[in-house]
Amino acid sequence: MDPARSLAEARPAPFWLEDPGRPAANPALVGDEHCDLLVVGGGYSGLWTALIAKERDPGRDVVLVEAKEIAWAASGRNGGFCAASLTHGLGNGLERWPADLRALEELGARNLDAIEETVTRHRIDCDFERTGEIDVATEPYQLDDLHALAEEAAGLGVELDLLDRDAMRAEVDSPTFLGGLWDRRGVAMLHPAKLAWGLKRACEEAGVRVYEHTPATRLAANGTAVAARTPYGRVFARQAALGSGVFPSLVRRVRPFVVPVYDYALVTEVLSDAQLASIGWKNRQGLGDSANQFHYFRLTADNRVLWGGYDAIYPFGGRVAAEYDQRPETFAKLARHFFTCFPQLEGVRFSHAWGGAIDTCSRFSAFFGTAHRGQVAYAAGYTGLGVGATRFGAEVMLDLLAGEPTERTELEMVRTKPLPFPPEPVAWAGIELTRRSLARADRNAGRRNLWLKTMDKLGLGFDS
């Protein structure tokens, strides 16, 4: 069967956002509001910041404004991999912050534990399953990389299980799998939109006032406070936290550090018992292959397969626009790759196909800072790992606003910034050359060309 035929009935919309339990949006702000803390952004970053602010000080008056609806953007479009890693994987952490990596791993593990505890305490029904994730080798050279990573992890006290070909295929059966590295406790699978909706409810129960369809269009100092302009009103606050992700920051100097990278995903129809048995997957782990242009895949609660990744598309000019959410050539490519991985699922159809923008920075991990004499804090650049790491970022923003040093604010990762991206047309040309070089490396046993080696030395990168 032509793989493209499997897309004939796919809805051009995020699977997660079509859940029948999707809550109604709150009304927009009309008039003026006054508060202690203004949170801009109704994705994970803003929701965690608002909730933790109230947990730290129940008397703190908190207002959250969201430009559209809670979870409509990256927080409702991602694959639902909630990882403990704060550094976009152990390898990236070793390369950039080796002296702090043990502390970063410990903080990341505690952060994931805290997410699980919050989900339980607030009765957030988000299909949370702490099943772990397997990095899969599909080329022989990747096996050596997985063995080296397992040794590095052991040296940091992180236990990862190496799987040979037979053990890997006993977990999830694909003729393309040669081995794997299983992080059993460091990743949870969840329904990303339900997590965001549950956090919204928890915020409101804690006393946060949440306004949707309320974009903050301007932020300025106002004496000892800050003031945000919205279409129908203003918010005056002693402090503000910006969790606007991929969208242009209200602090203009932050903008060169982030570019939008479009990521795409498919979801199948519900698998029959026989179809599911043909691939195994009884332990329901998340999976990702080990190429530069990688796929990520997992089971949903009702036993569909989510299959995403591979293409990472940067639009010239760095514009975020709905027209980029659909890319048929990428969907067709993903469908071909899916049936190569799981030929036993031939005939399965896809029910949904969508894309969305990721806030990408050159070091693949979030960065932080303050503005307006310390009255405003920001976090951005999660590069696809925001489902879990945004909670840590919320803690950092609140620490920075408090002005007191903590174990988080002392980290080099928190104290430093990534290198900014250059202006156009250099940004597009450099990113496109990097994408093509990464694809070439995948075809050549991982060997990196001169361009990639130069980028490595400069600490620049491109990922999703």
N, C-alpha and C positions, 0 to 999 in steps of 0.2 A: 504494500500500500504506500502511496505517496504520503510522506509524513505531513505535508501541508493539509491534506484532507482532514487530519485530526483536529485542525483549527477551525473547521467550517462553522461550528456552532459556538465558538468561544465568545463570551461576552467581553467587550472592551472595557473592563472595569475591575478594580481590585476585589478579589474574592472576599477578603476580610470585611470590607465595608458594606457588603450586601447582607450581612448578618441580620436576621429579623429582630434581634435584640438591640439594634442601634438606637441610642436615645435621641430624643428631639434636641435640637440646638437651643441654647439659651438666647434670650433677646440681646440685642446690641445695647451698648452704653449710650444713653442720651442724657446730656447735661454733664455736670462736673462731679467727680469723685475725689475723695481725700482718703489717704491710707498711709500706713507705715511702709509697706513694701508693695511695689508694682512689679508684677511678673508679666513679661511680654512673650507670648507664644504658648499655644495650647497643645504642644506635643509632649513627649516624655520629659524633655529638659525643663519646660516650664511647670508641668504638673508636679514633678518630683520636687522642684524648688518650692512651690507653694505649699505642698503637703509637709515637707520637712521643716519649713519655716514655722508652721503652726505647731508641729510636734516639739520643736525647740522652745517655742514661746507661745503658748495658747492665746495669750493676750495680744499678740501682734496682729494688726489689722492688715489683711492681705487682699489685693485685687489682682486677678489674672485676666488679661485680654487676649483674644485669639482672632486673627484676621478672618478666618472662615469658620470651620467647625472643628471641634476636638477630633484629632486623629485623621483628618482628611489628607494630610501630606505623608511624610516619611514614616510617622509613627503608626499609620494604618496601612502602609503599602509594603512593608518589609517582609522578610521571610519568617520572622518569629523566632530567631535564634537569640537567646538571652545569655550572653557569655560573661564569665567572670573577668576575662582579660580586659585590662584598661589600656593595653599597648598595641592593640591590633595583632595579637598573637605573640608568643614567646620569642620568636625569631626577631621581630621588629623591636621588641623591648631590649633584647640582648645587644642589638646593634646600636641602639640610641641611648639607653639609660642603664648600662650594666651595673653601676654602683648602687642604684636604687631598685633593681629588679626584684630582689627578694621582698622588699617592702611593698612594691607595686603588686606582686602576686598575692601577698597576704591581704592587702587592702581590697583587691579585686574579689578574692574569695569571700571576705566579710561582706562586701557589697552585694554579691549574689545571694548570700544567706539572708541579708536584710530585705532584699526584694521578695524572696520566698516568704519571709515572716510577714511582710506587709500584705502580700496577697492573701495569706491565711487569716490574718487579724481583721482585715477589712472585708473578708468574704468576697474577694474579687474572682468571679468565675471567668478565668481566661485560659482554661485548658493547660495549666502549668504542669509540665512533666520534666523532672530533672533526670533526663535520660542520657545526657552527655552528647558528645559529637565525635565523629570519626573523620580524621583527615585521611583520604584515600589516595593510594598510589595507583596511577593508571599507566605509568611508564617506568621502566626499570630504574632509571637514574633517580626517580623520586623515592625509591626505597631507601637509598643511602641517606637522603635528606631527612627522612622520617627517623631513621636510626640515630642520626646525629642529634636531632631535636630531642629525642627521648633521653639521650645521655645528658644533654644540657639541662633538661627539666629535672632529672634525678639529682643533679648537683645543686639544684635550688629547693629540693624537697618536694617537687611536684611529681606525682605519680601518673605516668601515662603508659597505657598498655599497647605494646607492639603486637600486631596481628599479621601472621603470614597469609599467603594467598588462601589457603583452605579455611583458616579461622575467619578471615575477612568475609569470604563468600558464605560461611555458615551464618554470619550475622545478616548480611544483605547480599543477595546473589546477583552478580553481574559478571559476564565474561570479560569485562574490561578491568576488573579489580585485581590488582596484584598484591595488595597488602594494605595495612592501615595502622593508624595511631589513634587510640581511643582515649579521650579525656572523659572519664566516667562521671565526674562531679562538677566539672567546670562550665557546663552549658546546660540550659534548660530550653525546652521547646514550649511555645505558648502561642495564643491567639493575640496578635499584636494590638488590634483595634480594641478588643475586649479589655486588655490591660489598660489602655488609655482611658476608655470609658469608665472603668472601675476606679482609676485614680481621680478622675473628675468627680465621681460621686464621693470618694473619700475626702477630697478637698472641700467640697460643699458641706459635708457633714462636720468638718472641722471648723467651718465658718468662713472659708474663702469665698469671695464674691467673683463669679466667673461670668464674663461677658464674651459671647461669640459674635461673629460678623462685625468685629471691632478692631480693624487694623490700627496699630500705632504708627502714625505717619511721620512723627517728628518728636525728638526728645531734646530738652534743653534744661540748663540749670535755671533754678528759680529761687534765688536767695540761698537758704540752707536746705532747699528741697530740689526735686526735679519735677518737670512737668512734661507730660506726653499728650500730644494732640491726636485725637481720633476723629472720624468723620462727623460725629454728632456731639462731641463733647471733649472733655479734658480729664486727665488724671493727675493729681498733685500728690507726690509721695516723698517721704524722707529718703527712700532708697529705691533702686530698681535693679532687677535681674533680667538679662536678655537671653532668652532661649529660642531664638528665631531660626536656628538651623541654617538651611541653605539659602534662605531669603536675605536680601541685603540688610546688613546690620545697621541699626540706628546710630552706632558709633562708626563713622565713615572709615577711620583708619584700620578697622578690622577687615574690611571688605577684600583687600588684595590677598588675604591669607586663605580664602575659601573659593573654590570653584564648584559649580554644579556638575555632577556626573550622573548620567541617566543609567539606571539599572532596570532590567526587565525580568518578568517572571510569568510562568504558566502554572495553572492548577488543573489536574485531571478531573474527570468525573469520579464518583465514588467507585473504588475497586470492589469487585466481587470477592468472596472468600477464596475462590480458586485463584484469581489473579494475585491477590495478596500472598497466598501460600507459595506462588511460583517465584516470588522474590524474597520470601522470608520476612525479615525486618520485624521480628517479634519483640525486640527490645526498643524499637521506635526512636532510635538515635537520630540526631541530625547528621548529615553527611556533607562533605565538601571535598572536591578533588584538589590535587596539589599543584596544578598548573598555574602559571601566571594569569592566564585567562581561565578562570575556574568556574565550575558550577557549584551551587549549593542546593540541597534537596532534603525534604523531610516529609513525614506523614502528617496530615491534619487529623483532628479528633475524629472525623467521620471517615477516615481512611482514603482520602484523596492523596495524590502526590503533588507537592509543590516543587517545581523545578525552575531555578532561576540562575542569573549570572551570565558569565562568559563575556558578552559585549558590555563594555563600559564606555558610554558615548558622551563626549563633551561637545556641546553646541558652540559654534563660533560666537564670541562675544559674551559667553557665560550667562546667557539669558535663561531664566526659568519660565517655561510656558507650557500650557496644557497640550499644545500640538506635539510636543515631544513624548507624551505619555504612551503613544501608540507607535510601534515601529515594526511593521509586518515582516521586513526582511530579518529582523532579529528573532521574532516569534517563529518563523519558519526554520531558522537555524537551530533554535532551542529544541524544536520538535524533532528535527533530525538527530540531534545529539541524544535526546531522551530515548529514542528507539534503538540507537546504537548501544546505549548503556543497558537498556532493559528490552531486548528483542522479544522476550516472552510476553510482553504487554502489547504486542502488535494488535491494533484494532481499538485500543483505548482512545477516547477522545478527550480533548481539553475543554473545560467549561468556562475558564476565564483567562484573559491575557491582559497584562498591564505593565506600566513602567512608572518610574518616579525618580526625582532628583535626590541625590545624596550629597551632603555637605562634606566635600573632600578637601583635605589639606595635604601639604607636601610631606608630612611625617606620618600620616595615616592615623593619628591619634589626636584626641581633643587638645585644645589649648585654651588658656584662660587669661583674664586680665580685668582691670578696672578702668574707669573713666570718670570724668566730672568730679575730680578730687576725691575719688574713692566712694562716691555715692552710687555708682553704677558698676555692676559686675557682669561679665559675659563669659560664655563657654560656647565653643563651636568647633567644627572640624572632626566630628566623630568618625567619618569615613566608613559608614556601614556597620559600625559596632555600637550604635547608640542605644539599642534596646536595653542593655545592661549598664553601660558606662555612663549614661546620662544621670543616673542616680548619684554616682560618685561626683559627676560634674556639678550637680545641684549642691552637694555638700561643700564643694570647693567654692562655689559662688557665695554661699552664705558665710563661709569662713572669711573670705576676702572682704565682704561687707562688714563683718564684725570687727575686722582690723586686728585680730589676734592670731599669732602664728599657731598652726596645728601641724600634726604629722602629715597632713595633705599639702598644706601650703609650703612646707619645707622641701617638697620633692622638686628635683630639677625639671621634671615634666611640667609641673605647674608654674615654675618660675621662668621658664623660657618659652619662646615662640618658634614655630616652624619658619622656614624661609617662605617669603611671599611669592606668589605667582607673578610673572612679568605681565605687562599690558599687552593687549592685542596689537598686531597679529602674532606676536612672538609666543603668547600663551598657547594659542590653538596649534601653531606649528610644532612647538615643543611637545605638547601633550600627544598630538597625532603621531609624531616620530617615536615617542615612547611607547604608545600602543602597538605600533607596527613592530618595534624592536622586541617587545614582550612576546608577541605572537611568533616572531622568528625564533626566539629562545625556546619556546614550547616545541617548535618543530625540530630543534637542534639539541636535544638532550639537556635543555636548561642552560646552554652556554650563552653568556651575556656578551653582547657586542660592545664596541668602544663607547657608544652613546650611553648605554645602560651603566657601564662601569664608571663613566664620568658622573652620571646622575647619582650613583651610589656614593661616590667620594664627596659630592656636594651636599649630600643629605636630602636630595630631592627625589620625589617619587610620584607615582600616579596609580591609584588603586580604587576599589569600590568595596 
